[in-house]
């Protein structure tokens, strides 16, 4: 294990130019995992999060088997188990009054073969608490990056704004983990390749009906309708897929039409859907699928959604972002510590993570064009009956989508120097 450096704690002085080794902008899953890992390597790291807390609704709450294994390797499993969460170990499709298992995570050779549904704020708080135990880790809440600092053509840090005013944070490396609308990516002028997607998502929640229904992540499907029901403690988090760009027209139909659409696919919610009293409670996700052609410029690296926005299909975005963070820490910790970091080191991150990103996005595009897009546009009522029959006759096939969603291409393991044994 690397010996820790003397911590570089950041002051809250307005207008003061401060210094750290690595500035991470964005306290989401990628930013928090990366900050923790780099701190465990002895790198001075400062994470800037613009919000005062992690309490945001309708964020990615799926924690995949590879992320569960990572938490175990980092010695965080005992604390993670205390967080209230639900488990999804398979996904079924209703066919002629019977349930056909289409995805089976139980077949995975993983220590935790299931998806944990965990409020993202609980996961982020867990990572923040673990980071606080490292002397070189600093988390600054209510601190919003407002731009990049430049010298001799390279990025040398960020400008920020907090409750006290404005300031500067200089860094040997700035890492953008600020999501699909990344300010830093835009400031750096990194070109983005966009891929067309045929659907958007309406997010809302309902009280959980008083029944014994077992909910899975497989969509409820009908021509022109698709809905994913995510079971949570005491309520259902629901993603209704709608045709791309149809948000305004659907809202114009009114609340009663919305309720009828919900009941069509979720008849057990006929009573509880009345708890949605305004369409203002229904939030719209403008689905994007894109990827940077280059993930870095001198002094700046983008990872996670800032480098590649994912479709919500399969909930894989959070998993890919965390895998990016692990790979980044493994590749950059030593040059950051040694003060030898250069653009060649930054390019290694893209080379390591491009294949899993591109292959996952290709799969999402295939699903969008062949299944989800045609369904929400009324051209298809569900998956191919021939496919369903084939899976039913060959149950082993259910491990294929389980692996692609739950493990993915090129899963990353925690570096040895970051591992801990729970006390």
PyMOL commands that set and color helices and strands:
alter all, ss='L'
color gray80, all
select helices_A, chain A and resi 29-40+65-73+77-81+105-107+120-132+183-188+247-252+255-265+267-269+272-275+279-281+304-306+313-315+317-338+343-376+385-393+395-406+416-418
alter helices_A, ss='H'
color red, helices_A
select strands_A, chain A and resi 17-25+45-48+62-63+86-88+90-95+98-104+115-117+137-140+144-151+154-162+165-176+192-195+199-207+220-222+225-232+235-243+283-285+289-292+296-297+300-302
alter strands_A, ss='S'
color yellow, strands_A
deselect
rebuild
show_as cartoon
